Amino acid sequence: MTTHNVTPFESKIMLSQFLQQTAHRLWHGNHRIRNLKKLSHFCQFGNNKDRNLADFNALHIYDFVGYLEHDRYNRKTGEHGLGNNSINRYISAISSVFRYAQELGYIPQAPRIRYKRVESGRARYLTQNEIDQLKQFFRTSGYPAMVHFTTLALNTGMRKSEILGLNQTPQSLPDDVSTWGEIQVKEGSVYAKLRETKTGVPRSVPLNKEARRALGALDGLPLKHYDHHKFYCFWNRARELIAPGDKEFVFYVCRHTFATSLVHDHKVHDLQLQTLMGHKSLMTTKRYCHPKDEANAQTLDALSF
């Protein structure tokens, strides 16, 4: 008597079940946490949570991409619709899951999804005038802690999650913060020792006088003073006042400003900046350094043919 061997893709398994079984093999650490959050949004969209893994096709994913592009709230801009870079990170996470499902034999063919076209980088940094306006606005706002968050970001280049994780432990972090670290003193200098970062590589960030003063104003515990709603509400109000309509005027630009200033104003070389920024790739670091118009003008003024 012959028996029929059921192939994996003939069996019924939900996407959420497949993720529970395989996510630890696909990603590690913070990368897994971030991607699982993205995939949770995908599972909750439409009827995806009740759909078998083998029943998904490209249209289901494109419908979700359309939702991200037009309807999902963007907390950074205060508007609806994510940018193409953010959407591509969702596509990457979803595609990885279906490719792995195909590799294991759970589905015959993974849906193929086109990535959104993106520009080479965020060509934006804050001018000194914009920084002055930002700080003045935050000082007189209903959330003065924003002054100190901004000062820390500008003087250290740390990501917001890294700032919030200072003097925290993995056990004390909320679900939306995965970076943690502590303050260390070494040979008279003060450092933020970041134990867990976006790239998974620990790093030490020197704290200058301005950064130490800002951290002290936050009682050494930035997370204690952080209010998610107020943070984005007051940043968006500042943008409306200082750079209305400029979607690139986001908190993350403080990190770009840090890098641009070190390269153009303080002549820091690329490898040193890469270490300070915590990038694995030097090419990534270079995307954070934007030419200043005044520097270009001074260079050309030196010409006399």
Secondary structure, 3 states (H helix, E strand, C coil): CCCCCCCHHHCCCEHHHHHHHHHHHHCCHHHHHHHHHHHHHHHHCCCHHHCEHHHCCHHHHHHHHHHHHHCCEECCCCEECCCHHHHHHHHHHHHHHHHHHHHHCCCCCCCCCCCCCCCCCCCCCCCHHHHHHHHHHHHCCCCCHHHHHHHHHHHHCCCHHHHHCECCCCCCCCCCCCCCEEEEEECCEEEEEECCCCCCCCEEEECCHHHHHHHHHCCCCHHHHCCHHHHHHHHHHHHHHHCCCCCCCCCCHHHHHHHHHHHHCCCCCHHHHHHHHCCCCHHHHHCCCCCCHHHHHHHHHCCCC
